[in-house]
Every structure is written in C-alpha cells, then in structure tokens.
Amino acid sequence: MTQSAPSNLLDKLSLLTRLQGSPLSAHALAAQTLRNEAGWSSPHLTDTFTEKKGAPMGKTKPPYPEAFKQQIVELFHSGRSQSELAREFDVSAVSIANWVARAAADAGKPLSGKDVLTTSEREELVRLRREVKRLQTERDILAKATAWFAGQSEKTSTPSTR
C-alpha cells in the first residue's frame, strides 16, 4: 500500500502516529519531527522519553522557534488540550498557555483575566530596555569623566595672588 507524501506538519504527525507501534515512541518521534521541521535542534538537548537516569541536569533549551509555537497554538485551537500537547511535544503546559494568550492578544482578542503584551509591544519593550541600559552606561561614563576632569583642573590650577 503506497501513501502520498504528507503535505504539512499535521499530516506528517498523524502519519507518524499511525505508523509507529508504541504511542510513546510515536510521540517522541512526532515531537522531534516537528522540532526539526521548525528548525529547532541542538546537540545539547535530550528527549525526555529516552533520557537516562543520572544524566546531568541544568541544560537549558534554546527558545522555541515561532513556527513551532504557531503549530502548537493551531493544534490547541483544533481541540487538543494543553496537557496533552505538553506531554506529546515535551513543552510545559504553562508555555503553551502563554503562547495561546499571546496569539489571542496579537489577533486583537486578548483572553479575559490575562494581561499579555502583543508581540509588537514586547518587541518595543525589549528595544526600550536596551536603550535605557545604553543611556545609563553613557551617563555613568560621563559622570566618571566629569569627576576625572574636575580632579585634573584642581591639580593644575594655581592660586591667585592678589
């Protein structure tokens, strides 16, 4: 039986789930496929389904790519639960909730009870924080230069004799 090539990630995920015997390995394989499709890979990451006991902890994951986040939000809107998606794709349910809330805010329909910045507001906040940090550094440099020049002028000035 031949099957046509899957056209999108959701088709690939459903095909992988059907082809795998064990749901656990299908979930791990589907999560890795989605990560690879989104361009998210790192040699430092381990799959939680295959991680050995006693492995060193403390490795942080790089930020999830936007394409991966969008796919998770789409799966959530298609009826899947946050906890189900969290288990399947090895993402925290809190992250998924944040992504769903941000997507709603970006669409102009913020979720009730959630104060979430839109993507453009978040980008502006990051830009403004960088600018504040740069200005504070410049201020500190100017304050030190002023103090240095004030000290130099006191050393070179001669008292007036009247």
Secondary structure as UniProt FT lines:
FT   HELIX           9..19
FT   HELIX           23..37
FT   TURN            38..39
FT   TURN            43..44
FT   TURN            48..50
FT   TURN            53..54
FT   HELIX           66..77
FT   TURN            78..79
FT   HELIX           82..89
FT   HELIX           93..106
FT   TURN            107..108
FT   TURN            112..113
FT   HELIX           119..156
//
